[in-house]
Amino acid sequence: MMPPRPQPLPAESPSDLSRRRFLRLGLTLPLLSLGLALPVDVFAATPPARKPRAPRLLMLDPGHGGHDPGAIGPSGTQEKDITLDIARRMAEALTEFPEINVKLTRNKDSYLPLPERVKLGQEARADLFLSIHADSAPNSAARGLSAYTLSEKASDKFASELAERENLVDGTGGLDLGQTDQEVAAILFDLTARRTRNTAQRAKVGFVNAMGRNWHLLENPVRAANFAVLRSPDVPAMLVETGFLSNREDEALLAQPKQRQKIARIMAKEISALLASPLFG
């Protein structure tokens, strides 16, 4: 004996639809009387779609430029050219990540004072400010990538000397470091600045750990110092030394377009992962 076929559900009559609407209204009116409303439509077939997250903004800051060449290697390689080329290549690589927008503080061989670089990051409301460098190290044996965040007290003598040298370079451009220090001191340790620095410090550690899998690192590559270009109280900022032109091996490496392309793509990949992480909300 064959089992009976399942019968289709009867179509809702107009009276059924009216009862559903009445029930919906009955659930909603008490909440409205209290100044509330149902957070979702309990009768909806599917839940409302989540609002997509806005793209993250990365501000790339190629160090030096114009009349300020930055470090000059033994073979004549100029830091300002290395940093601009890496920043441009990073920006190009990041076009593969639609969830990230990129801006550059400078996109040509032009001079830009340190306070102006900080201001550009703040005005753009960047999620991360990344200053790219290839300076001269306190000793010519030092080589490899390292990353720095802001600290009034440097993590070590190496970082302190590097920051002092970097800050003084901008003195020829009219930067009054004494005045800047006074202005920054008043806001550096408020709650916003503390949270900003904590985010930058955690990003620095994650970035260096990831970069170490594909690029040579400086000994003790996670450092901190009072770099003027990192003094934004509301934008997480990090300075990356891609290598040191004072070292012949680093200079030879960074002078090669293929190697600059390699480090730019690696940095783009790791920064994109950081910006997509819970660290940046």
VEXDREN-2710 file (C-alpha; in Angstrom, 1 decimal):
% VEXDREN-2710
k/r/px/py/pz
1/MET/0.0/0.0/0.0
2/MET/1.5/3.3/-1.1
3/PRO/1.8/6.0/1.6
4/PRO/-0.4/9.0/1.0
5/ARG/1.2/11.9/-0.8
6/PRO/1.9/15.0/1.3
7/GLN/-0.7/17.7/0.6
8/PRO/0.5/21.2/-0.2
9/LEU/-0.1/23.8/2.4
10/PRO/-3.2/25.9/1.7
11/ALA/-2.6/29.4/0.5
12/GLU/-3.1/32.1/3.1
13/SER/-6.5/33.7/2.9
14/PRO/-6.9/37.5/3.2
15/SER/-8.1/36.9/6.8
16/ASP/-4.9/35.0/7.6
17/LEU/-2.8/37.8/6.3
18/SER/-4.8/40.3/8.3
19/ARG/-4.2/38.4/11.4
20/ARG/-0.5/38.3/10.8
21/ARG/-0.4/42.0/10.2
22/PHE/-2.4/42.5/13.4
23/LEU/-0.1/40.3/15.4
24/ARG/2.9/42.2/14.0
25/LEU/1.3/45.5/15.0
26/GLY/0.4/44.1/18.5
27/LEU/4.1/43.2/19.1
28/THR/5.3/46.6/17.9
29/LEU/2.9/49.1/19.5
30/PRO/3.9/48.4/23.2
31/LEU/7.5/48.9/22.3
32/LEU/6.8/52.1/20.4
33/SER/4.8/53.4/23.4
34/LEU/8.0/53.1/25.4
35/GLY/10.0/54.9/22.8
36/LEU/11.5/51.6/21.5
37/ALA/11.2/49.7/18.3
38/LEU/11.8/46.1/17.3
39/PRO/15.6/45.8/16.4
40/VAL/14.8/43.4/13.6
41/ASP/11.7/42.2/11.8
42/VAL/10.9/38.9/13.5
43/PHE/8.8/37.9/10.5
44/ALA/11.4/38.7/7.9
45/ALA/12.5/35.7/5.8
46/THR/16.2/36.7/6.1
47/PRO/18.1/38.8/8.6
48/PRO/19.1/42.3/7.4
49/ALA/22.5/42.5/5.8
50/ARG/25.4/43.8/7.9
51/LYS/26.7/47.2/6.8
52/PRO/30.1/46.7/5.0
53/ARG/33.1/48.1/6.8
54/ALA/34.6/51.2/5.3
55/PRO/38.0/50.8/3.7
56/ARG/41.0/51.4/5.9
57/LEU/43.3/54.3/5.0
58/LEU/47.0/53.8/4.9
59/MET/49.2/56.9/4.7
60/LEU/52.6/56.1/3.3
61/ASP/55.4/58.6/4.0
62/PRO/58.5/58.3/1.8
63/GLY/61.3/59.8/4.0
64/HIS/63.3/62.8/2.9
65/GLY/63.0/64.3/-0.6
66/GLY/63.9/67.5/-2.6
67/HIS/67.0/69.2/-1.2
68/ASP/67.1/66.6/1.6
69/PRO/68.6/63.4/0.1
70/GLY/68.6/61.6/3.5
71/ALA/71.4/59.0/3.8
72/ILE/73.8/58.5/0.9
73/GLY/75.4/55.1/0.6
74/PRO/79.1/54.3/-0.2
75/SER/78.1/53.9/-3.8
76/GLY/76.1/57.1/-4.0
77/THR/72.6/55.7/-3.5
78/GLN/70.3/58.3/-2.1
79/GLU/67.7/57.5/0.5
80/LYS/65.1/59.8/-0.9
81/ASP/65.0/57.8/-4.1
82/ILE/64.8/54.4/-2.4
83/THR/62.0/55.4/-0.1
84/LEU/59.9/57.0/-2.8
85/ASP/60.2/54.0/-5.1
86/ILE/59.3/51.6/-2.4
87/ALA/56.3/53.7/-1.4
88/ARG/55.1/53.8/-5.0
89/ARG/55.5/50.1/-5.4
90/MET/53.7/49.5/-2.1
91/ALA/50.8/51.6/-3.2
92/GLU/50.6/49.7/-6.5
93/ALA/50.7/46.4/-4.7
94/LEU/47.9/47.5/-2.4
95/THR/45.5/48.0/-5.3
96/GLU/44.9/44.3/-5.0
97/PHE/43.2/44.9/-1.7
98/PRO/40.0/46.9/-2.2
99/GLU/39.5/47.1/1.5
100/ILE/42.5/49.5/1.8
101/ASN/42.9/53.0/0.4
102/VAL/46.4/54.4/0.1
103/LYS/47.7/58.0/0.2
104/LEU/51.3/59.3/0.0
105/THR/52.6/62.3/1.8
106/ARG/54.8/62.9/-1.3
107/ASN/54.6/61.3/-4.7
108/LYS/57.6/63.1/-6.3
109/ASP/61.1/64.3/-5.4
110/SER/59.9/67.2/-3.2
111/TYR/60.8/68.4/0.3
112/LEU/58.2/68.1/3.0
113/PRO/58.9/69.2/6.6
114/LEU/58.2/66.6/9.3
115/PRO/55.3/68.5/11.0
116/GLU/53.6/68.7/7.6
117/ARG/53.9/65.0/7.1
118/VAL/52.3/64.4/10.5
119/LYS/49.5/66.9/9.7
120/LEU/48.7/65.1/6.4
121/GLY/48.1/61.9/8.2
122/GLN/45.9/63.6/10.8
123/GLU/43.8/65.5/8.2
124/ALA/43.3/62.3/6.2
125/ARG/42.2/60.5/9.4
126/ALA/44.5/57.7/8.4
127/ASP/44.1/54.3/10.2
128/LEU/47.9/53.9/10.0
129/PHE/50.8/56.2/9.2
130/LEU/53.9/54.3/7.8
131/SER/57.1/56.3/7.4
132/ILE/59.6/54.5/5.1
133/HIS/63.3/55.0/5.5
134/ALA/66.7/53.6/4.7
135/ASP/69.0/55.8/6.9
136/SER/72.6/55.7/8.0
137/ALA/73.0/53.6/11.1
138/PRO/75.1/54.6/14.1
139/ASN/77.5/51.9/13.0
140/SER/78.2/50.6/9.4
141/ALA/77.9/47.0/10.4
142/ALA/74.2/47.3/11.2
143/ARG/71.9/46.0/8.4
144/GLY/68.4/44.7/8.0
145/LEU/64.8/45.9/8.5
146/SER/63.7/47.3/11.8
147/ALA/60.5/49.1/13.0
148/TYR/60.1/52.0/15.5
149/THR/57.2/53.6/17.3
150/LEU/57.1/56.7/19.4
151/SER/58.5/56.9/22.9
152/GLU/59.8/59.8/24.8
153/LYS/62.5/57.5/26.2
154/ALA/64.3/55.5/23.5
155/SER/64.4/51.7/23.8
156/ASP/68.2/51.8/23.4
157/LYS/71.1/54.0/22.4
158/PHE/71.0/52.8/18.8
159/ALA/67.3/54.0/18.4
160/SER/68.0/57.2/20.3
161/GLU/70.9/58.2/18.0
162/LEU/68.9/57.3/14.9
163/ALA/66.0/59.5/16.0
164/GLU/68.2/62.4/16.9
165/ARG/69.9/62.2/13.5
166/GLU/66.5/62.0/11.7
167/ASN/65.0/64.9/13.6
168/LEU/68.0/67.2/13.1
169/VAL/68.0/66.7/9.4
170/ASP/64.7/68.6/9.3
171/GLY/66.2/71.5/11.2
172/THR/67.3/73.1/7.8
173/GLY/63.6/73.1/6.8
174/GLY/62.5/75.4/9.6
175/LEU/61.3/72.9/12.2
176/ASP/61.4/74.3/15.7
177/LEU/61.9/71.1/17.7
178/GLY/61.7/72.9/21.0
179/GLN/58.3/74.3/20.3
180/THR/57.1/71.1/18.8
181/ASP/58.2/69.2/22.0
182/GLN/56.3/71.6/24.1
183/GLU/53.1/71.3/22.1
184/VAL/53.4/67.5/21.9
185/ALA/54.2/67.1/25.6
186/ALA/50.8/68.6/26.5
187/ILE/48.9/65.9/24.6
188/LEU/51.2/63.0/24.3
189/PHE/50.0/61.1/27.3
190/ASP/46.2/61.7/27.2
191/LEU/43.9/58.8/26.7
192/THR/43.7/59.1/23.0
193/ALA/47.4/59.2/22.6
194/ARG/47.9/56.2/24.9
195/ARG/45.5/54.1/22.9
196/THR/47.1/55.3/19.6
197/ARG/50.6/54.4/20.8
198/ASN/49.4/51.0/22.1
199/THR/47.9/50.2/18.7
200/ALA/51.1/51.2/16.9
201/GLN/53.2/49.1/19.3
202/ARG/51.1/46.0/18.7
203/ALA/51.1/46.6/15.0
204/LYS/54.9/47.0/15.0
205/VAL/55.4/43.7/16.7
206/GLY/53.1/41.9/14.4
207/PHE/54.7/43.5/11.3
208/VAL/58.2/42.7/12.3
209/ASN/57.4/39.1/13.1
210/ALA/55.8/38.6/9.7
211/MET/58.5/40.4/7.8
212/GLY/61.2/38.2/9.4
213/ARG/59.9/35.2/7.5
214/ASN/60.8/36.8/4.1
215/TRP/63.4/39.6/4.7
216/HIS/66.6/40.0/6.7
217/LEU/66.0/41.8/10.0
218/LEU/68.3/44.0/12.1
219/GLU/69.4/42.6/15.4
220/ASN/66.7/43.6/17.9
221/PRO/64.4/44.9/15.1
222/VAL/61.5/46.1/17.4
223/ARG/62.5/49.5/18.8
224/ALA/61.2/52.8/19.9
225/ALA/62.4/56.4/20.0
226/ASN/61.2/60.0/19.9
227/PHE/60.9/60.4/16.1
228/ALA/59.2/63.7/15.3
229/VAL/57.4/62.2/12.3
230/LEU/55.6/59.8/14.7
231/ARG/54.2/62.4/17.0
232/SER/50.5/62.3/16.0
233/PRO/48.3/61.8/19.1
234/ASP/45.4/60.3/17.1
235/VAL/47.0/58.3/14.2
236/PRO/48.9/55.1/15.0
237/ALA/52.3/55.7/13.4
238/MET/55.3/53.5/12.7
239/LEU/58.7/54.1/11.1
240/VAL/60.3/51.3/9.1
241/GLU/63.9/51.2/8.2
242/THR/64.0/48.9/5.2
243/GLY/67.7/48.7/5.6
244/PHE/70.7/51.0/6.1
245/LEU/72.5/52.6/3.2
246/SER/75.5/53.0/5.5
247/ASN/76.0/49.2/5.1
248/ARG/77.3/48.1/1.7
249/GLU/75.2/44.9/1.7
250/ASP/72.0/46.8/2.4
251/GLU/72.9/49.5/-0.2
252/ALA/73.6/46.9/-2.9
253/LEU/70.3/45.1/-2.1
254/LEU/68.1/48.3/-2.0
255/ALA/69.7/49.6/-5.2
256/GLN/68.2/46.8/-7.2
257/PRO/64.7/47.4/-8.5
258/LYS/63.7/43.8/-8.2
259/GLN/64.6/43.8/-4.5
260/ARG/62.7/47.0/-3.9
261/GLN/59.7/45.4/-5.6
262/LYS/60.1/42.4/-3.4
263/ILE/60.2/44.3/-0.1
264/ALA/57.3/46.5/-1.3
265/ARG/55.1/43.6/-2.0
266/ILE/56.0/41.8/1.2
267/MET/55.3/45.0/3.2
268/ALA/52.0/45.6/1.4
269/LYS/50.8/42.1/2.2
270/GLU/51.7/42.2/5.9
271/ILE/50.3/45.8/6.4
272/SER/47.1/44.8/4.7
273/ALA/46.7/41.8/7.0
274/LEU/47.3/44.1/10.0
275/LEU/44.7/46.6/8.9
276/ALA/42.2/43.8/8.4
277/SER/42.8/42.4/11.9
278/PRO/40.8/43.2/15.0
279/LEU/43.7/45.5/16.1
280/PHE/42.2/48.2/13.8
281/GLY/38.6/47.4/14.7
END
